[in-house]
Each structure stands twice: as structure tokens, then as C-alpha cells.
Amino acid sequence: MSGYQRNNIGGGAYAAGRPNISAPSAGSPSVESPLDTVKQISAKVEDVLDSTFEPVKPYLPALGRFLIVVTFLEDAIRILTQWGDQLYYLQTYRGIWWGFSHLFLLANVLAMAAGSYLVVARRYTEIAIGMLLGVVVSQALGYGLIFDLNFFFRNLSVVGGLLMVLSDSMSQRKQIFAGLPTLSETDRRKYFQLAGRVLLIFLFVGFVFHGQWSFTRVIFSLIGFVACIMVVVGFKARLSATLLVLMLSLMNLLINNFWTVHHTSPQRDFLKYDFFQTLSIMGGLLLLVNMGAGDIAMDKKKVY
């Protein structure tokens, strides 16, 4: 027997003891990864949601913008209706001089009213966002709330909503001037959209660390955490943002139910403040549902 034949026999005996690792035939079924299964299920759910909410889709941008500024409108009304109490707090507890406290409140009211109107009217959006961001920062410093963790996380989410408005306005300008694209504008839009997505989820971070734990709270937090991660990485962002809107709506009605508290109780103002801030964050999520995750997203299959 030749050496070549011995090698063939040996090779055949060795191969007989090994599992068959040849490529599957054309007719054999392919094995899907868990990620592919999740994508298929989520795609079907998205199709159902698209068909269900098709009638309200044209109104999502306007509704989202209005909800984003509703907390500023409520705050402006609250300052005007509680003017004396606001002055007393700023002068007595914050040590702001008489006159400066008046200017502080007046500037905040005017900025919130004007900025909110411009956002809803889609006019001078960059100026409007700058005014409202200035209100967020000035109130955090003026009222001494910058080190309040719950306030900090909530306002990060509000800022995320404002960045989504800015990104949406850039998208509208891109559609109007489609023949004159600018690379810098496109880059700014996608990075604002990414920053808005990331900041929007901080409301849930604040919710997790604020309040007493229970079994329901744990389940709620876990589901919200998964949805938040999907929003941040841009994986099925529209679906996860829709889920977060539904969860925030339920949370707002059950937890921030200020209408059940007596009007003389200080707790009523805190619950009312949280209620309208949550509405603003829901507005940002609605804009995300309308626009999608943007270019820097897992769904785009791009690496930046």
C-alpha cells in the first residue's frame, strides 16, 4: 500500500470519528440569532403601532413641542400667581437683594413666555431654546436646587427635550433648503439628536433613586431601564420611546396626582411641578417617535 493510500485511509478513519461540519445545503433551514428574532418581533409591533397611530402622526411634532414647553408655561403662571411668596423665599432664604429678586422673577417669566411661544410657533428656534436653557440654569442657581439630585436629573431630561426641538427645527430647514445641503448643519443636527436621546432618559434615573422600593417599582424600573438603553443606543428607538411615553403617562397619573392634594398643602406645588415636567419629557419622546433615532444609532448600523 502506498503512502498516499495510507494517508487517505487514515484521513477517512479520522474524519469518520468527527462531526460533520460541512456547510448546510441550500434547502436546510438557517438558525436565527436571538437578536434577529427580537428585530423581527419588534418590526411587527412597530407595523401595528404605525397603522394604529397613523391618523395622529401629522400632529406629533406640534404636540411634542407644546408638551415640551408646558412646564415653562406652568412655571411662569405659578410665579405670577405666587409673586409675594417667590419674593419672600428669594430674599429671606436665598439672600437676593430687594429689586434684584424682582428682576430675576420678571426676566424668568418673560423668557419662559416668549421662548415657549417661539418654540410652538416654530420661529427663531435657536433663540427660543437659548432662552429656555437660560431659565433652567438660572432657576437652578437662584433657587439653590443645583445639588438636588432629583431636580438635576429631571432638568437634564428637559434639556434633552429642548435639544430634540432644536434637531427637529434643523430637519425642517433641511427639507426647505434641500437643494443647498450643508455638512456642518447635518453634523450639528445628528449630534444634537444623539445628545437629546441620551439626556431624555435621565428622568428614569431620577425615578429609580427617588422614593421607596416595592415589587411593582422594581418591575417598572427594569422595563424602563431596558427601554432607556434602547433609546440611548438607537435600537428600535421609536418603539422604545413609545413604550416610555405610555409608562410615563401611567406614572404621572398615579404618582404626580397633585389634584388629589389639598390646595393649601406645600406638597401640591411639588407634585404639580413634577407632573408638568414629566409632560415636557414626554413631548421630547414624542419628537423622537416622529423623527427616529437619527444617523448615530444602532439601527443605522454605523459606527462613529
DOKEZA-965853 format. One record per atom (N, C-alpha, C, O): residue in one letter; x negated, y negated, z. Coordinates in steps of 0.1 Angstrom, whole numbers, plus 2048, in hexadecimal, padded with zeros to 3 digits. Atoms other than C-alpha are relative to their C-alpha. Example, Ala and Ser with C-alpha at 12.3 -4.5 7.8 and 13.67 -1.06 7.14 Angstrom:
! residues 2
a7F780C800a78582D84Ea7F77F4800a7ED7F4807s80980B800s77780B847s8087F5808s8037EA809
END
This chain:
! residues 304
m7F780C800m800800800m7F77F4800m7EE7F3808s80880C801s7F27DF7F6s8027F680Cs80D7F7813g7FF80A7F5g7EC7C280Fg80D7F77FDg8147F3807y7F5808803y8067AE7FCy80D806804y817800809q7F47F87FDq8207CA801q80280080Fq80D7FF814r8008007F1r8177CD826r8057F3806r80E7F380Fn7FC80D7FBn81C7A882Bn80F7FE7FEn8167F9806n7F2801803n83E7AA81An808808809n81380380Ei7F87F77F7i84A7C782Fi8007FA80Ei80A7FA815g8018067F3g83D7B784Fg8097F4801g8107F180Bg7F880C800g84D796846g80F804800g8177FD807g7F27FC800g86E7A883Fg80580580Dg810802812a7FD7FB7F3a86D7BA860a8017F580Aa80A7F5813y80080B7F7y86679A872y80D7F87FEy8137F3807a7F4808803a882788860a80C807804a816800807a7F47F87FCa89A7A4868a8047FD80Fa80F7FE813g7FD8037F2g89679C88Dg8037F2803g8057EF80Fr7FD80E7FEr89C777889r80E7FD7FCr8148037F3p7F3804804p8BD765887p7FF7F97F2p7F57F37EFn80080680En8C7759864n8027F1801n80C7EC806i80080F7FFi8BF734862i8017FA7F2i7FD7EE7F1s7FE80580Es8C673083Ds80B7F5800s8137F5809a7F680A801a8DA712832a80E8057FEa80F80F7F7p7F27FB802p900716834p8047FF7F2p8007F67EBs7FB80080Es91171E814s80A7F57FEs80F7EF808a7F880C803a926704802a80E802806a8157F8809g7F27FE7FBg94771480Eg80180180Fg80C801814s7FF7FE7F2s93D717833s8047F2807s7FF7E8802p7FC80D7F9p94D6FC84Bp7F47FA807p7EC80180Ds80B8077F9s9356E1858s8047FD80Fs8107FB812v7FD8037F2v9326DB87Dv7FF7F2803v7F47EC800e80080F7FDe93B6B8888e7FB7FD80Ee7FD805817s8058047F4s92A6A68A3s80B7F9809s8157F5803p7F58077F8p93E6988C1p8027F27FCp80D7ED7FDl7FF80E804l9376758B5l8097FF7F3l8117F67F2d7F780080Cd94767D893d80E803804d8177FD7FEt7F27FE7FBt96568B8A5t8067F4806t8127F1804v7FC80C7FAv96866C8BAv8047F67F5v80E7EF7F6k7FD80980Bk96665789Ak80D8037F9k8147FA7F6q7F47FD807q98166A889q80D7FD808q8167F8803i7F48037F7i9996688A7i8027F1801i80E7ED800s7FF80F7FEs9926438ACs8057FA7F3s80C7F07F4a7FB80680Da99763C887a80F8027FEa8167F97F9k7F27FD801k9B964D888k8087F680Ak8137F1806v7FA8097F7v9C26388A7v8007F27FBv80A7EB7FCe80180E806e9B6618896e80B7FF7F5e8117F47F4d7F680180Bd9CC620878d80E7FF806d8167F7800v7F38027F9v9EA62488Fv8027F2805v80D7EC804l7FF80D7FAl9E36048A1l8017F57F5l8097EC7F6d80080A80Bd9DD5F1880d80F8007FAd8147F57F7s7F2800806s9FF5FD872s80A7FA80As8147F4806t7F68057F6tA115F5893t7FF7F1802t80A7EB803f80180F7FDfA035D2898f7FE7F87F4f7F97ED7F4e80180780CeA025C9874e8087F27FFe8037E87FAp7F880C800pA1E5AF878p7FA7F4808p7FC7E8804v80580B7F8vA0B59B893v7F27FD7FDv7EC7F4802k80E802803k9E859D883k7FE7F17FCk7F47EB800p80380E804p9EB57A872p8007F680Bp7FB7EB80Ay7FF8097F5y9F356B894y7F580280Ay7F47FA814l80A7FD7F6l9D657A8A7l7F67F5802l7F37F280Ep80A80B7FEp9BC55E8A1p8067F5808p8007F0811a7FA80B7F9a9D45438ACa80480480Fa8027FC818l7FD7FC7F3l9E05578CAl7F3802809l7F37FE814g80D7FF7F9g9BC55F8D4g7FA7F3804g7F67F280Fr80680D7FDr9B153B8D2r8097F980Br8037F3815f7F88067F6f9CF5308E7f7FE80680Ef7FC7FF818l8037F97F3l9C954A902l7F37FC806l7F17FB812i80E8037FBi9A4541904i8007F2807i7FA7F1811v80080E7FAv9AC51C90Cv80B7FF80Bv80B7F4812v7F58027F6v9CA523923v7FB7FE80Ev8027F7816t8058027F2t9B5525942t7FB7F2802t7FC7EC80Df80480E7FFf9A750293Af80C7F7801f80B7ED809l7F48087FFl9C94F4935l80780180El80B7F7814e7FB7FE7F2e9D5503956e7F87F980Ae7FD7F4814d8098067F6d9B74F6968d8027F17FFd8027EA80Aa7FE80E801a9BD4D395Aa80D7FC807a80D7F180Ei7F38037FAi9E14D3965i7FF80180Fi8047F9817r8017FE7F1r9D74E1988r7F87F4806r7FC7F0811i80780C7FBi9BE4C498Ci8097F4801i8087ED80Bl7F780C800l9D84AA983l80A80180Bl80D7F7812t7F67FE7F6t9F24B999At7FB80180Et8027FF818q8067FF7F3q9DA4BE9B7q7F47F6801q7EA7F9807w80B80A801w9C549E9B1w7FB7FD80Ew7EE7FC810g8048047F3g9C44949D6g7F880C807g7ED80980Dd8077F57FAd9BA4B79E2d7F28037F9d7E9806800q80D7FE807q99F4BA9C7q7F67F5804q7EA7F8807l80980B7FCl9904989D1l7FB80380Fl7EF801812y8037FD7F2y9914A29F6y7F580B801y7EC80A808y80A7F5800y97E4C29EFy7F37FC7FBy7E87FE801l80C805806l9644B29D9l7F87F7809l7EC7F780Bq80780A7F8q95D4959F1q7FD80680Eq7F2802813t8027FC7F2t9604A8A12t7F680C800t7ED80D808y8077F3800y9514CBA0Ay7F48007F7y7EA8077F9r80B800809r93B4C39ECr7F77F4801r7ED7F37FBg80880C7FEg92F4A19F7g7FE7F77F4g7F57EF7F3i80080880Ci9374909D6i8067F2804i8117F2809w7FB80D7FCw93B46A9DAw80D7FC7FAw8118017F0w7F4805805w95B4589D6w7FE7F97F3w7F47F27F2g80280580Dg95F44D9B2g7F980A7F7g7FE80C7ECf8067F6808f9474679A5f80980D7FFf80A8147F5s7F77F4800s9604829B0s80C7FD7F6s8118067F0h7F6803809h97B46F99Dh7FC8027F1h8038077E9l8057FF80El96646D97Dl7FE80F7FDl8008137F1f8027F2802f95D492981f80D8077FCf80D80E7F2l7F37FA803l98149D982l8067FB7F3l80B8037EBl7FA80680Cl98C485966l7F98057F4l7FF8087EAa8087FB80Ba97049094Fa80380E7FDa8048127F1n7FC7F2802n9794B4955n80E8027F9n81080A7F0v7F27FF806v99E4AF94Dv8007FC7F2v8068037EAl80080580El99749B92Dl7F980A7F7l7FD80D7ECa8087F7808a97D4B4921a80880D7FEa8088127F3m7F87F4801m9944D2928m80C7FE7F6m80F8067EEa7F4803809a9B24C1917a7FC7FF7F2a8028057E9a80580380Da99F4B58F9a7FA80D7F9a7FD8107EEg8067F3805g98A4D58F5g80A80A7FCg8098117F2s7F57F6803s9A94EB8F7s8077FD7F4s80A8067ECy7F880480Cy9BC4D78DDy7F88037F4y7FD8087EAl8097FE80Cl99E4D88C5l7FF80F7FDl7FE8137F1v8017F1803v99A4FE8C9v80C8057FAv80C80D7F0v7F37FB805v9BF5058C3v8027FA7F2v8078027E9a7FD80780Ea9C04EC8A5a7F58047F6a7F68007EBr80B7FC809r99F4FB897r7F97F47FAr7F67F37EEr80780C805r98F4D9894r7F47FD809r7F57FE816y80C8037F9y96C4D089Ey7FD80A80By7FB807817t8017F57F7t9684F28AEt7F37FF808t7F3802814e80D8007F9e9434EE8B7e8017F580Ce7FC7F8817i7FF80B7F6i94A4CD8CAi80A80580Bi807803817a7F67FB7F6a9694DD8DBa7F980B809a7FB80A816i8077F57F8i9544FC8E7i7F67FA809i7F57FE814g80A8077F8g9394E58F3g8067F980Cg8017F9817m7F98077F5m9524D1908m80580A80Am803808816l7FB7F67F7l9614F0917l7F5808808l7F780B813l80B7FA7F9l94050091Fl7FA7F680Al7F67FA815g80480A7F6g9364DF930g80980180Cg8057FF817v7F67FF7F5v9564E3945v7FC80C809v7FC80B815v8037F47F8v94C506950v7F47FE808v7F4802814v80D8027F9v9294FC95Av8027F580Bv7FE7F7816s7FE80B7F7s9344DB96Bs80880580Cs806800817q7F87FC7F5q94F4EC980q7F980A808q7FA80A815a8087F77F8a93750898Aa7F77F880Aa7F67FC815l8098097F7l91F4ED998l8087F8809l8057F7815g7F980A7F8g9394D49A4g80880780Cg808801817y7F87FA7F5y94E4ED9B8y7F780A808y7FC811811g8097F87F8g9305019C4g80380F7FEg801817808l7FC7F2802l93B5229B4l7F68087F8l7F98137F4i80A7FA809i91C52A9A0i7FA80D806i7F68167FEf8057F37FAf9115459B9f80B809804f80981380Bd7F57F77FEd9345549BCd80080B7F5d8028077E9l8027F580Al92F5769AAl80C8027F7l80B8037EBn7F47FE807n95357A9A0n8037F57F6n8067F77EBf7FE80C808f956556993f7F58017F4f7F97FD7E9f80B80080Af93455B980f8048097F5f8038067E9f7FD7F680Af93F57B96Ef80C7FC7F8f80C7FD7ECr7F4804807r96156D965r7FD7F57F6r8027F57EBn80480B808n95254D957n7F78057F4n7F77FF7EAl8087FB80Bl939561943l8098067F5l8078047E9s7F67FA809s957573933s8077F57F8s80A7F67ECv7F980C806v96855192Cv7F67FA7F6v7FB7F67EBv80A80580Av94754591Bv80080A7F4v7FE8057E9g8007F780Cg948565906g80C7FE7F7g80B7FE7EBg7F5803808g96B55C8FBg7FE7F47F8g8027F37ECl80380D807l9605398F1l7F68037F5l7F77FD7EAl8097FD80Bl9435488DDl8078087F5l8038067E9m7F87FA80Am95C55E8CBm8087F67F8m8097F87EBv7FA80A807v96F53F8C2v7F67F97F6v7FA7F67EAl80A807809l94F52F8B4l7FD8097F4l7FB8047E9s8027F780Bs94854E8A0s80B8017F6s8098027EAd7F57FF809d96B54F892d8017F37F8d8047F47ECs80080D808s96852A887s7F68017F5s7F87FC7EAm80A7FE80Am948533875m8058097F5m8018077E9s7FA7F780As95A54F864s80A7F97F7s80A7FC7EAq7F7807808q975538858q7F97F67F6q7FD7F57EBr808809809r95B51F84Ar7FA8087F5r7F98037EAk8077F880Ak94A53C838k80A8037F5k8078047E9q7F67FD80Aq96B545827q8037F37F8q8067F57ECi7FD80C808i97152081Di7F57FD7F6i7F87F97EBf80C803809f94E51B80Ff7F980D7FCf7ED80F7FDa8057F3804a94A53F802a7F57FE7F5a7EC8077F4g80A80180Bg9365327E4g7F37FA805g7E97F97FDl80C8077FBl91C5207FAl7FC80780Dl7FC800818p8047FA7F4p91053A813p7F37FB805p7EA7F77FEt80C8047F9t8F653082Ct7FB80B809t803810812l8057F57F8l8E054A83Cl8007FC80Fl804805817s8008047F2s8DC53685Ds80E801806s80F805811e7F28007FBe902533860e80480F803e80A81180Dt7FD7F17FFt90655985Bt7F980680Ct7FF80D814d8077FA7F5d8EB561874d8067FB80Dd807802817r7FB8067F4r8F954988Er80E807804r81080A80Fr7F37FA7FEr91C55888Ar7FE80E806r805811810k8017F27FBk91157C88Fk7FA80180Ek7FD809816y8068007F2y8FC5738AEy80A7FB80Ay80A800815f7F58057F7f91855F8BDf80A80B803f80F80C80Eq7F77F57FEq92F57C8B7q7FB80B809q802810811l8067F67F7l9175948C8l8007FB80El804803817a8008067F2a91357D8E6a80E7FF806a810802811g7F28017FBg9385788E8g80580E804g80C81080Fr7FC7F27FDr93E59E8E8r7FA80480Dr80180A816v8077FB7F4v9245A4903v8067F880Dv8087FF817l7FB8077F4l93158891Al80E803804l81280280Fl7F27FD7FDl955591917l80280B80Al80C80B812i7FE7F57F7i9505B192Ai7FD7FE80Fi800806817f8048037F2f9435A094Af80C7FF809f80A800815l7F48017F7l96759C957l80180E806l80580F812f7FE7F37FAf9685C295Cf7F480380Af7F780A814v80B7FE7F6v9465C196Dv8047F980Dv8027FF818g7FB8067F4g9555A8985g80B807807g80B808814f7F57F87FAf9735BD98Af7FB80C808f801810812v8067F47F9v95E5DC993v7FB7FC80Ev7FC804817f8068047F4f94C5C99AEf8087F880Af8037F4814h7F88087F8h9695B69BCh80D807804h81480C7FBg7F47F97FBg9845C59D2g7FE80E806g7F2812806q8017F37F9q98B5E69E4q80180B7F6q80980A7ECw8007F5809w9856079D4w80C80A802w81080B80Es7F67F67FFs9A06219CDs7FF8097F4s7F78067EBf8017F680Bf9A563F9B6f8047F97F3f7FE7FB7E8t7FB80780Ct9B962A99Dt7F67F67FBt7F47F57EFr80A80A804r99F60F99Er7F48067F9r7EE8017F0v80B7F9806v983628996v8038047F2v7FB8027E9i7FC7FB80Ei996637978i8017F47F7i7FC7F47ECf7FF80C808f99E61496Cf7F37FA7FCf7F07F67F1s80D805803s97A60996Fs7F88087F7s7F18037EEl8077F7809l96C62895El8057FE7F1l7FD7FD7E8i7FB80280Di983623940i7FC7F37FAi7F87F27EFg80480E804g97C5FE93Fg7F18007FDg7ED7F97F3f80F800802f956605941f7FD8067F2f7F58007EBv8027FA80Dv95761C923v8047F77F5v7FD7F57EBa7FC80980Aa96B60390Fa7F77F47FFa7F47EF7F4c80A80B800c9535E7919c7F38047F9c7EE7FC7F1i80C7FC807i9355FB90Di8028017F1i7FA7FD7E9m7FC80080Em9476018ECm8007F37FAm7FC7F17EEv7FF80E805v94D5DC8E8v7F27FB7FEv7EF7F47F4v80D806800v9295D38F0v7F88067F4v7F17FE7EDv8087FA80Av9195EC8D8v8077FF7F2v8018027E8g7F980280Dg9345E58BDg80480E7FAg80580F7EEf7FA7F3805f9416098BBf80F800802f81480080Dk7F1800800k9666098B2k8047F4809k80C7F5812a7FE80C7F7a9665E58C1a80F7FC800a8147F880Ar7F2805800r9895DD8B5r809809809r812804810l7F87F77F8l9985FC8C5l7FD7FE80Fl8077FD817s8048027F2s9855F78E6s8057F2805s8097F1810a7FB80D7FCa98E5D28E7a80F800802a8147FA80Bt7F17FE7FEt9B35DB8E2t80380780Dt80C803814l7FE7F97F3l9B05F38FFl7FE7F780Cl8057F7815l80380A7F5l9A05D8915l80B7F6801l80E7F280Cv7F58097FFv9BC5C090Cv80C806807v8127FF810l7F57F97F9l9D65D9917l7FD80280Fl806800817m8047FE7F2m9C35E1937m8007F3808m8047F2813l80080D7FAl9BE5BC93Fl80E7FB802l8117F480Ds7F28047FEs9E35B593As80680780Cs80D800814l7FA7F97F4l9EC5D0953l7FA7FB80Dl8017F9817m8078047F4m9D15C596Bm8057F2804m8077EF810n7FC80E7FEn9DD5A0968n80E800807n8107F9811l7F38007FAlA015A9970l80080680El808802816l8007F97F3l9F95C098Dl7F87FA80Bl7FB7FA817i8098067F6i9DC5AE99Ei8017F1801i8017EC80Dn80080E7FFn9DE58A995n80F7FA7FFn8117F07F9n7F2804800nA0458799Bn8027F480An8087F6814f7FF80B7F8fA035649A9f80E7FB803f8117F580Dw7F28047FEwA2855F9A5w80780780Cw812803810t7FB7FA7F4tA2E5779C2t7FB7FA80Dt8007FE817v8068077F4vA1A5619DAv8077F3802v80A7EC7F9h7FA80D7FDhA2A5449ECh7F87F47FBh7EC7F57FCh80780B806hA225239DDh7F87F8809h7EF7F0805t8088077F6tA135169FDt7F3807804t7EB80280As80B7F87FDs9FA5329FFs7F47FD7F8s7F67FB7EBp80C803809p9D652A9F4p7FD80C7F7p7F78097ECq8037F5808q9D454D9E6q8077FF7F2q8028057E8r7F980280Dr9ED5439CBr7F87F97F5r7F87FD7EAd808807809d9D552B9BBd7F48097FBd7F18087EFf80B7F7804f9B95459BAf80580A7F6f7FF80D7ECl7FA7F6809l9D055F9AAl8047FA7F3l8028007E8k7FC80780Dk9DD546991k7F47FD7F8k7F47FE7EBy80D803807y9B953C988y7FB80D7F9y7F880C7EDd8057F3805d9AF561983d80A8047F5d80580A7EBf7F77FC80Af9CF56796Ff7FE7F97F3f7FD8007E8f80280780Df9C954C955f7F28027FBf7F08027EEq80D7FC805q9A4554953q80080D7F9q7FA80F7EEt7FF7F3806t9AD57894Bt8077FE7F2t8038057E9l7FA80380Cl9C456B930l7F67FB7F5l7F77FE7EAs80A806809s9A7557921s7F780B7FBs7F380B7EFi8097F6804i991576920i80880A7F6i80280F7EDm7F87F880Am9AE58A90Fm8007F97F3m8007FF7E8g80080780Dg9AE56E8F5g7F38037F8g7F48057ECg80D7FD806g9895748EEg80080F7FAg7FB8117EFl7FF7F2805l99059A8EAl8098017F4l8078097EBl7F780080Cl9AD5928D2l7F87FB7F4l7FB8007E9l80880480Cl99557F8BCl7F680B7FCl7F480C7F0l8087F5803l97E59D8BEl80780A7F8l8028107EEv7F77F7807v99B5B38B3v8027FB7F1v8028037E8n7FD80680Dn9A159B896n7F38007F7n7F48047EBm80C802808m97D59688Bm7F880D7FEm7F180F7F4g8097F5800g96D5B7893g7F37FD808g7F17F280Da80C8017F8a94B5BD8A4a7F67F77F9a7ED7F2800g80A808807g9375AA889g7F58097FAg7F68157FAd80A7F9807d9175B3878d7F7808809d7F1812805i8097F97F6i9035BD897i808809808i80D806813a7F77F77FAa9175DB8A0a7FD80F7FCa7F78117F1m8037F2803m9146018A1m8098057F4m80480D7EDd7F77FC80Bd931604889d7FA7FC7F2d7FD8027E8k80680580Ck91C5F186Fk7F48097FCk7EE8097F1k80B7F7802k90060C873k7F47F87FCk7EC7FC7F3k80C808802k8E55F1874k7F97FF80Dk7FE7FF818v8098017F4v8C85ED88Bv7FA7F27FFv7F47EF7F5y80680D800y8BD5CA895y7F67FF80Cy7F07F580E
END
